[in-house]
Amino acid sequence: MRKTALFLAVLIGGLLPAVDVQTAQAAQAATVVSPKRPLNVRAGSAVWTAQLRTLSHGSSVTIVCQVRGQRIDQGTVRVTDLWDRLADGTYVSDAWIRRPQEVPACETATPVAAAAAAPAAVAGTVASGGIPLKARSAPAHGAPLVAALANGTALTLTCQVRGENIAGRVRTTPMWNRLPSGTYVSDAYVRRSATPPPCAATAPPPAAAPAAPAAPPAAAGRWVSPLPGFTARPGFRTPRNPNHIGVDIMSFTGTPIRAASAGTVVEVVCNIEAGHSCDQTGSASIGGCGWYVKLQHAGGIATLYCHMVRRAIVQPGQKVAAGQVIGYVGSSGNSSAPHLHYEVHVNAPPTGPYNAVDPLPFMRSHGAPIG
Ligand SMILES: [Zn+2]
């Protein structure tokens, strides 16, 4: 009996969250100001980290301390990159919080999206000289190319697997680094201060990798065509247009554009040359992708939808489901006919030409071919 009680006490003690006495003393009560929709409570200090629950307008919260993270412009109380850590270790943007006084910084800084990355992940930098480093679907140079990463690109190295031996600029090694998107880069071209941990046993067996069919980058959830029924010509980085980092799906003005997969709206922007409006039909002589939306999905995948006819019908921070209508086809910005310019980025955020991948094979491999 005594033994059982002791065991239970130890068990319960182990389950209780560890409370730092010092920070707990500084905790303060605050109020959620979000009359239009519930405030998302997240695992980290950015909207692309996991949403754990919501808090309704007027809810009371206890803030333990603050960390820096993603800047939120659309809050009701202030524009800020500060996020409030709650007593249970979750985060809310301080942009939506009314509080009587300043909040102390958390003593152990939590990097943006730390919760999304493996705890032991190591930071690295591409050191490939003039040629972009290839991110591949398996740890061998014969494996399908998923992305080309420019020299100097910052990387998050989740873990390492043994693969093809590569003699590179930094070292000669059979080790390959897995990125958060599930792709691999040879460690021979990566500068880093520490060695990433070995990948868990779920890693694909390296010996079989070169011959194995292309493993798609990790992208959880269902994928659908953003413009069902319409086709895209191959158009990603063509010889004539090497800077075209997406595909163009020709359509009609007003056709609903759908979220290619579940995710979070991270940008709703009018991107156009100064002196022009996204609310007018664009032309080939005007720069910019017009009204666009960027979505962040699980697995470090981001998608971009350009040239909408008017501002998207979704808002930054909003969660969308696969297939949910986010806006309508138009011809705003650098466009000579109604169409959707669609981009897929891996290892995001951030997004840029360096991590854009050809949407056609990507969508095909995710069961959602575009025409
Ligand atoms: Zn395009």
Boltz pocket constraint, residues with backbone or C-beta under 6 A from the ligand:
constraints:
  - pocket:
      binder: B
      contacts: [[A, 244], [A, 246], [A, 247], [A, 248], [A, 340], [A, 341], [A, 342]]
      max_distance: 6.0
